[in-house]
Amino acid sequence: MSNAIKILTPGWFTTVHDQGRFDFLHMGVPVSGYLDKFSAAMANFLVGNPADTALLEITVVGPGFAVLKEMDMALTGADMDIRVNHMSMPQWATIRLKPGDTVVLGPAQKGCRGYLAFGGGIDVPRIMGSRSTYFAGKTGGFYGRALKKEDVLKTVDKAVLDKPRHLPGEYRPDFGNSITIRAIPGPQEDFFKPDSLFGSSYEVTQKADRMGYRLSGPGVPIREGLPKSIISEPVLPGSIQIPPDQQPIVLLNEQTVGGYAKIATIISCDLPKVAQALPGDTIVFEKIDLPLAHQIYYREREKIQTIKALFFGCKQSINPDKDR
């Protein structure tokens, strides 16, 4: 391990993440981990890393940093201008860095979160099995916080690639201002009138972070005679809660329990779309059933297998939720 970058400007909210910690939910410790699993995995593949290698998750405004050693880098996710020594460089492709280079990332033009991977991966201590930042708990990542000016990050030493890589355009997501999110009713769908969430348009409010997104739109009333809240119970990323104000809340990676009825659960393959939504963007929920959700999941897994074969010359099983 050796020093890799020195932060000159930290960006709005730049944190270290891998896939997260999965074994401590019963103790109130959330998963954390990167929110857009596909973009994060692609950034790692582009520099020759396994999918679960620690990288930087960048929210809205990117950092600037000085390069301290030769290594490969790749930026995926939200559309961001990236410049090395003032020269514009491509996203979704390998970029070779040398000591003395300066890298500056601009604000997101489309999407919300970018993923910046370095060959070998960010070297920070594993806390409870993960290098991910749990910001509210001041745990993991780089001292449990977002990056600041003058921070110096290390990476695991790794030889640069023999030749650069790029992800063909047909595999890249397109981040729009209006998105359709597929969800399965439940687990408390009987608290609500049938289809009272689905088909309506909701706007992402300013209250949107790694814990969850509060939405604004048509109210989703609880049936007469049923309680406005329930006994707190475990929740997972993608749970859609309905609080007393009848406005949906989409839960993400940094919450473990909730006390509101959950009308539906977003499928895992669509969670990256939520993570890339900005305040003011609109979301429409589409109802699907469990068998279709399974089909979508396996199609997405096959897509990732195909991409890995393209980069590594092999086609082996990849589970993006368990390649860690």
N, C-alpha and C positions, 0 to 999 in steps of 0.2 A: 504494500500500500504506500502511496506517496501523494503529496499535495498535487491537486489537479486544477482547481480554479480558485480565484480570489474574487469575491463579490464586490463590484463597484457600485452598482445600484440594485437593490433587492427585488424590484418589481412590487406589485400590489400585495400578493400573498403567495410566496414560493416555498414549498415544503417538500421534504423527502418522503417518498412512499415506495413500498413494494405491494404485494397482494394483500397484506394485512395479517392481523392476528385473529385466529378463529377459535381458540381453545379456552377463552376466558369470558365468554358472554355471560355465563352463569354467575360471574363475580362482578358484573356490571362494567366490564371493559369492552368497549365496542371494537368492531373489526378494523375500522380506519381503512388504510389502503387506498390506492388510486381509484377514482370514481369512474373513469372511462377505461375499462379493462382492455378493450380492443386497441385503442390508440397507444396505451402504455406498452402492451405486448409488441406492437409493431415497432415502436421506438427501440425497444431492446433487441428485437430481431435484426434491425438495420445496422446495429453495431456489433452483432455476433454474441449477444448475451442471451441467457435463458429468459423466458417470459416474466419470471417473478423477480428479476434483479432490481435493486433499488435505483430510482431515478428521481427527477424533479417534476413535481406537478406545479404548473404555473397558472395562476388565476387572473385572467383579463389582461394584466399588464406584465410583460416579461422582464427579467433581470438583465443586467449587463455585467460582464465579468472578464477578468484577465486569465489567460490560459498559462498554466505553469508546467505542462509536460505534453509530449506528443500523444495523441489519442484520437479515437473516432467518436463522433457525436451525431445524433439525429434528433430532429424535432418533428413531432406528429401532433394530432389533435387540432385544436382551434387554429384558424388561419392567422398566422402572425408573421410579420416581416422579421427576417433574421439576417443579420449582417456580420461578417467576419472581416475585420479591418476595413470597415465601411463598404465592403462589397456584398451585394445581395446574394443570398444562398438559398437553395431549394429546401422545402419541407419534404418529409416522407422520403428522405435520401440520406446516405452517409456523407458526413462532412469531416474531412481530415483537418485536425487542429495541430498547431505547433507551438512550442513555448514562445511567449511574447505576443501571441495573437490576442486581439480584443474582440469579444462577441457581445452584440447588443440585440435584444429582442424587442420588437415594438408591441403596441397594444393589439389585442385580438380584433380582427375585422369580421369574422364569422366564428361562432362558437364561443365558449367560455374558458376552456381549460386546455393548455398545451402540455405536452410531455417531452421532456428533454433527457435523453439517455446518453451515457458515456460508456465506452468500452471498459468492461470490468465491473462497472456499477459503482454507485456512491457507497463509500465505506463509512458507515456509522454503526454503533453497537446495536446488536439485536436485543430488544427488550420484549420479554414474553414471546420469543420466537419470531419477531418481526422488526424490520427497520423503519416501519411507518411512523409518521408523526400523529400522535393523538393530542391535538392542540389544546383542547379544553382541560385535559389531564396533565399537560406539560410533560408528556412522556414520549419517548422514542424520537426518531428522526434526528435532526440536528439540535440537541439540547431541548427537545420538546417544543420547539417554536418555529415560526417562519424565519427565513433567512434575513440577515441584516448586512449592511455595508461593512466591509472588512472581514467578513467571515471567510475562512479558508476551508474548502472541502477536499477530502481525499477520495481517490478511487482505487479500486483493486487493480493492480498492475496487469495489463493484458496486451498482447501483441496486436498491432493494428491489422486490419483486414488486408488480404492480398489485393482485393479490388473493391471499389465502392458498390453499394447496393441501393436500389430504389424500389419503392412499392408502386406497381402499375396503377394507373388512375382508376381502373374499374374496381379495385379493392378499397379505395379510399372513401370514407363517409362524406356526405354532403350535409353541412350544418345549415339548416334554414331557420327562418323566424317563426314558422308555424310547423309543428310536428304532431304526428299521430303516435300515441303510446298505447301499446297493447297490454291489457290487464285481465286477470282472472277474478271474478267476483269472490268475495270472502276475505277473512273468515266470518265476519259478522254482517253479511249481506242482508240477512233477515231483519236487521234494524231499519232498513230503508225500502222505499218503493222500488220495484224492479226497474233497472236501467236508469235510475235517477241521476247517475253520474255520466253515463256513456252517451257520446254524441254531442255533448255540449262543449263549448270553447271556453277555456280558462286561461287567464293571463298570469305569467310568473311575476310575483311582486318583488319588491326590494328585499324582503325577508327570505333570502335564498342563500344557503351556505352548505357546508359539508354535513350538517346535521339533517337538513331537510329544506324543502321548498314549500312556501306558503303560496297558494294560488287564489285568484280572485275571479269570480264568475257566478253563474246561477247557483243559488243555494241548494244544498242537499239536506233536506230536513229528515230528522229521525222520526220514525213512526210514533204516533200519539200513544202515550202510556209507557214508552220505553225510556230508560235513563239516558241523560245527556253524556254521561261518562260511564266507563266500566271499571272493574277492578284491574289495576295495572297488570299487564302481562307482557311476555317477551315479544319483541317486534324484529323484523328483518328489513334490510334495504329493499325499498319498493312498496312497503306497506302504505296505503292511502288512508289516513285517519280523517274523520269528520268531527271537529270540535263543535261546541255549542253555537258558534257563529255560522255554522253550516258551510264554511269555506274549506276545501280540501287541503291537507298537508301531506306531501310526499316525503316519506322518511328515507334518509340515505345512510351513510356508513358510520355515523358517530352517535347513534342512539341505540339503546338496548331494550328499553321498556316503554310502554305507552298506555295511557288510561282513557283513550277515546276509541269508539267503535271503528273498525276498519272495513270499509265498503268493498275494497278490492286490493289486489296485489299486482304490481307491475312485473312483467316477465323480465328475467335477468338480462336478456339480449337487448332490451330497450332502455335499461338504466343508463347506459352511456349517452343516449339522446337527452335524457333529463339532465344529466351532469353538464352537458354542453349548452343548455338553454340559459339565456340571459334574461334579466328583468325586462318585461315588456314583450317577450316572446309569448306565443300562444300554444297551448297544448289541448288536443282533443283525445279523449280516451276511447279506445275501441275494445269491446268485450270479445274475448276468445275463451275457449275451454282448455282444459289441461292437456288433452292429446295434441291439439294444435301447438300449444306452447312447447311440448316435447319435440315436435317436428321442427319448429323454428330453432330450438336450441341445437339440435343435431346438425341442421344445415349450417349454423354459425360455426360449430366445431369443425365441420368438414372444410369450411372456408379457411379457417386458421390452419388446419392440416395442410391444405394446398399451398398456402403462403409459406409455411415452414419448409415444405419440400422445395419450393422455389429458392429459398435462401440457403438451406442446409443440405440439400440433395438427399433428403430422406422423407418418408411419409410414415410417421409414427403417431400413435394416439396422443392427442393434446386435449386436456380438459382445462379451459382457461380459468376455471374456478378451483383447480387443484394442482396446477403445475408449479408447485412450490416446494 
